[in-house]
Amino acid sequence: MAENAVPVHPVDVVVTFYRTEVLTGEEAKHFTKSDLAPSPKPEAVQSLYMRVLHQLFRFRPECHSMVPLVENIQHPECHEGATAILSVYARMRQFLPMCFVYDFSLNDLLAPKKHRTLTILSAIMNFLQFRKQRINVMSAKQVKFRAALDMQQTYAKGTQEAEKKIEILTSIPPEQQAEDAKLEAALSELQANTTSLYKGVNAKNDTIAEWKARIAEKTQKLTQLKMDGSNIKEEITKLKSQIVESPEELQVQMERMRENIKDLKSSIGKTDEDVVQLQNMVQTMNCTDTEIQQMYNLLQDLEISMSDSKQQDEEHKQLISQHEKKQKELKNLCKEEEQLKQVLDMKLDREAKHNVRRQKKKEDKEQHVNTVLGQCNQIHQKRQEKVDKIQEVSQENQQLRVDIQSLTDVCSQETKKAQVMYDTLSTAMDELDQRIETTILNAKEDAIKMLATFQ
């Protein structure tokens, strides 16, 4: 938590924030600085966490104390004391990593400390403020989105109405369909006529283009003939001028050419002499260059040796200075070693005292754990007794079910026997009824015969 970037707010700021933003009604009135400042109250801290969870996840405080009705859990009344705390602990362990708090424990609920609770509450406070800002931004975006949806719906309605109007305008009523058919036939005839006319016009245009191409070729031939005539005329004029020139002028030009050739020969001889001199100069320069290069190499070797000697001198000086520095560092290290030994002795003493305190705390915790385990064993024994009672009751129920099943079997057998007796009796009664009816009919016939004989 010390390395976390979450700022820890003072107690007054935390109390005012949670009274205004999280708590409501009487809880906000009764929540004061004394619930957090000297030593935080576990009940107040637990109720505050419950309200935070209710505000964020809609998980009501009453739901924390509800035991899940699962078949494996027997006697859920034994779990009612710890369910609320364990539920809050589980939900906070899931929620607090969002606030960059990763080390939430049960001690923060059962025995909270001031600095620890303030850091957790300030982290939750920063998360709630960030959540509020994001909700405002999202609500503004939702308003804009709804307005855009309304505009889209209005535009969609407008487009639907326009489409209906277009359908009405494009559809032809049945009264005007005959006229429309006549107009379509007339248009088709006009199109056929126009296509035939366009074909004739295109044929005429093609013939015109051919004639134009022929005319252009002939014009090109005429221009070439004109150019050839002009060239011939120029050549004739040149030939005439050459014929007019005299032989005296030709002799003068030949003499001038001879003089020019002599001058060129003399200049070539001079240039040869200059080239020979330059070659001699180049040879002498090459010799001097080799000598200069040798001298330069010697100078470089001297410079390298001088630089090596200087480097060795500097390295020697550096080694001397390093030796002095290391001697000083050794003295300082000896002093620091003595100081560290003293500090280590102090730390060892503190660690020994701290270990003794830890051992005492461990013993206290072990005693507390043993007492809790004893209570758990007692609860387990009570639970086992109740389980035994339930098993006895279940056995009695099974015996009753067996007895009921046997009685139902006996009743079914007796009902079958009674049904058979009823069937036999009903058949016998039917036979008796038939015999009685036959005897009555015979008696009536005898009586009728008797009356007939007496008459």
Secondary structure, 3 states (H helix, E strand, C coil): CCCCCCCCCCHHHHHHHHHHHCCCCHHHHHCCHHHCCCCCCHHHHHHHHHHHHHHHHCCCHHHHHCCCCCCCCCCHHHHHHHHHHHHHHHHHHHHHHHHCCCCCCCHHHHCCCHHHHHHHHHHHHHHHHHHHHHHHHHHHHHHHHHHHHHHHHHHHHHHHHHHHHHHHHHCCCHHHHHHHHHHHHHHHHHHHHHHHHHHHHHHHHHHHHHHHHHHHHHHHHHHHHHHHHHHHHHHHHHHHHHHHCCHHHHHHHHHHHHHHHHHHHHHHHHHHHHHHHHHHHHHHHHHHHHHHHHHHHHHHHHHHHHHHHHHHHHHHHHHHHHHHHHHHHHHHHHHHHHHHHHHHHHHHHHHHHHHHHHHHHHHHHHHHHHHHHHHHHHHHHHHHHHHHHHHHHHHHHHHHHHHHHHHHHHHHHHHHHHHHHHHHHHHHHHHHHHHHHHHHHHHHHHHHHHHHHHC
